[in-house]
Amino acid sequence: FVEGAGGMGKTTLGNAFESAISESDTLFSKGSFDESQATPYKAFQRAFQNIAQRILIKSGKSHAEIKNVFISGLGSDLSALFGVIPDLKELTGSLPQPETLDPLETGDRFVNLFARYCRTLDGIGLKRVLFIDDVQWCDLPSLKLIEYMAWAPISRVMFVLSYNPEGMSDDHPLRKFQNSLK
């Protein structure tokens, strides 16, 4: 966690962090939440723009090899991630739409699929750094995803979460999550 008041340089730190990561096998993704837009998973959608191109460049593998890894790791369930990570279609082509579920089951499926997606990237040999800014404005589905990922058996993924504590009460969902990690 990176905590600081507005204007302290948290976003600048994230940008510097991205510049400092020069390892060829590391994907750096950066997204942010917006106070005025509580769209579920919006920061993740921003973070994974152009991910297909970055995976191909960083992995050194062919398009066909990457497609096979994703299809074998996620199967047709992969299409449930297209709404948040539309670039994955570039790697896999069109896939059948997943079964329609009720909203709670759909959210649970997405969280589980995202963890499987991260494990699949592990199979390609890529480390991931995910910098998420302004987490104090995080929507609840995104926070649930972050919480799940914090406890999931996934290696080679680093989450850096920055936030402004001003106006956050002790019962703010982010505070509750932080306390659960202690």
C-alpha positions in Angstrom: 0.0 0.0 0.0 1.1 3.5 -0.8 -0.7 6.1 1.3 -0.5 9.8 1.0 -2.6 13.0 0.7 -3.6 14.4 -2.7 -0.6 15.8 -4.6 2.0 13.9 -2.6 3.2 12.1 -5.7 1.7 8.6 -5.5 0.8 8.6 -9.2 4.3 9.9 -10.0 5.8 7.1 -8.0 3.7 4.6 -10.0 5.0 6.2 -13.3 8.6 6.0 -12.0 8.1 2.4 -10.9 6.9 1.6 -14.4 10.0 3.2 -15.9 12.3 1.4 -13.6 11.0 -2.0 -14.5 13.2 -3.1 -17.4 13.0 -6.8 -17.1 11.9 -8.3 -20.3 9.7 -10.9 -18.6 7.7 -8.4 -16.5 4.3 -6.9 -17.5 3.6 -3.6 -15.7 0.0 -2.5 -15.8 -1.4 0.6 -14.3 -5.0 1.6 -13.7 -6.9 4.0 -11.4 -10.3 4.4 -9.9 -12.3 7.6 -10.4 -14.4 9.2 -7.8 -17.2 10.1 -10.3 -17.3 6.6 -12.0 -18.0 3.5 -9.9 -18.1 1.2 -12.9 -17.1 -2.3 -11.6 -13.5 -3.2 -12.6 -12.9 0.1 -14.4 -9.4 0.4 -13.0 -8.6 -3.1 -14.3 -10.0 -2.3 -17.7 -7.7 0.7 -17.8 -4.7 -1.3 -16.6 -5.1 -4.0 -19.2 -5.5 -1.8 -22.3 -3.2 -3.1 -25.1 -2.4 -6.2 -23.0 -2.4 -8.5 -26.0 0.4 -6.6 -27.7 2.4 -6.4 -24.5 2.0 -10.1 -23.9 3.2 -10.9 -27.3 6.2 -8.6 -27.0 7.2 -9.6 -23.5 6.7 -13.3 -23.9 8.7 -13.8 -27.1 6.1 -16.4 -28.1 4.1 -16.6 -31.2 0.5 -15.6 -31.5 -0.5 -19.3 -31.9 1.5 -20.3 -28.8 -0.2 -17.7 -26.7 -3.6 -18.6 -28.0 -3.0 -22.2 -27.1 -1.8 -21.4 -23.6 -4.9 -19.3 -22.9 -7.4 -21.8 -24.4 -5.8 -24.7 -22.5 -5.7 -22.6 -19.3 -9.2 -21.0 -19.4 -11.1 -22.7 -22.2 -14.2 -21.0 -23.5 -14.7 -19.4 -20.0 -12.1 -16.9 -21.2 -14.8 -15.0 -23.0 -16.2 -13.9 -19.6 -13.1 -11.7 -19.3 -13.6 -9.9 -22.6 -15.8 -7.2 -21.0 -13.0 -6.1 -18.8 -10.0 -7.2 -20.9 -11.3 -6.9 -24.5 -7.8 -7.1 -25.9 -7.7 -10.8 -25.1 -10.0 -11.4 -28.1 -6.9 -10.4 -30.2 -5.1 -13.4 -28.8 -7.9 -16.0 -28.9 -10.4 -14.8 -31.5 -14.1 -15.0 -30.8 -15.2 -17.6 -28.3 -18.8 -18.6 -27.3 -20.4 -16.4 -24.7 -20.4 -17.9 -21.2 -23.5 -19.2 -19.6 -25.7 -16.5 -18.2 -25.7 -16.5 -14.4 -27.3 -14.3 -11.8 -25.3 -11.2 -10.8 -23.7 -12.7 -7.7 -22.6 -15.9 -9.6 -21.3 -13.7 -12.5 -19.2 -11.7 -10.1 -17.8 -14.9 -8.5 -17.1 -16.4 -11.9 -15.2 -13.3 -12.9 -13.0 -13.3 -9.8 -12.2 -16.9 -10.2 -11.5 -16.5 -13.9 -9.2 -13.5 -13.3 -7.1 -15.6 -10.9 -6.9 -18.4 -13.5 -5.9 -15.7 -16.1 -3.0 -14.7 -13.8 -2.0 -18.4 -13.4 -2.1 -18.7 -17.2 0.3 -15.7 -17.5 2.5 -17.5 -15.1 2.6 -20.5 -17.5 3.8 -18.1 -20.3 6.7 -17.1 -18.0 5.6 -13.5 -17.3 5.8 -11.7 -14.0 3.2 -9.1 -13.3 3.2 -5.8 -11.5 -0.2 -4.1 -11.2 -0.3 -0.5 -9.9 -3.8 0.6 -9.0 -4.2 4.3 -8.1 -6.9 6.0 -6.0 -8.1 2.8 -4.4 -10.1 4.9 -1.9 -12.7 5.2 -4.7 -12.7 1.4 -5.4 -16.0 -0.2 -6.3 -16.9 -3.2 -4.2 -16.6 -5.8 -6.9 -13.1 -4.6 -7.7 -12.2 -4.7 -4.0 -13.5 -8.2 -3.8 -11.2 -9.1 -6.7 -8.2 -7.5 -5.0 -9.0 -9.3 -1.8 -9.3 -12.7 -3.5 -6.0 -12.1 -5.4 -4.3 -11.3 -2.1 -5.1 -14.7 -0.8 -5.1 -16.8 -4.0 -2.3 -19.3 -4.6 -0.7 -17.2 -7.4 2.9 -16.5 -7.8 4.8 -13.7 -9.6 2.1 -11.0 -9.2 2.7 -7.9 -7.2 -0.1 -5.5 -6.4 0.8 -1.9 -5.5 -2.3 0.0 -4.3 -2.1 3.7 -3.7 -4.8 5.7 -1.9 -5.5 9.0 -0.2 -6.7 8.4 3.4 -8.4 11.8 3.7 -12.1 11.3 4.5 -11.8 7.5 4.9 -13.5 6.2 8.1 -12.4 3.2 10.0 -15.2 1.2 8.5 -14.3 2.1 4.9 -14.1 -1.2 2.9 -10.4 -0.5 2.0 -9.5 -0.1 5.7 -11.3 -3.4 6.5 -9.3 -5.1 3.8 -6.1 -3.7 5.1 -6.9 -4.9 8.6 -7.7 -8.4 7.3 -4.1 -8.6 6.0 -2.6 -7.9 9.4 
